Amino acid sequence: MSITKENTVAEVVAQNMGADHVFSKYKIDFCCGGGATLEAACKESGVEFEVLKNEIETISNKISHTD
């Protein structure tokens, strides 16, 4: 999955293992607030989109490559 600003938080959590940990770190609600776009969630939490995206991709890649 290519992560974009238009993806919803819920979409990203569903398709990227470990994304929930990144969202928790930045206090982004991925349960009840999962319908928000990443752009809106980043703006609300004060984190840059690219920082969030890179952290999600990093943790997701580490988890998926662990045997």
Helices and strands as residue ranges (DSSP letters): H 9-15, H 19-25, H 38-45, H 49-64
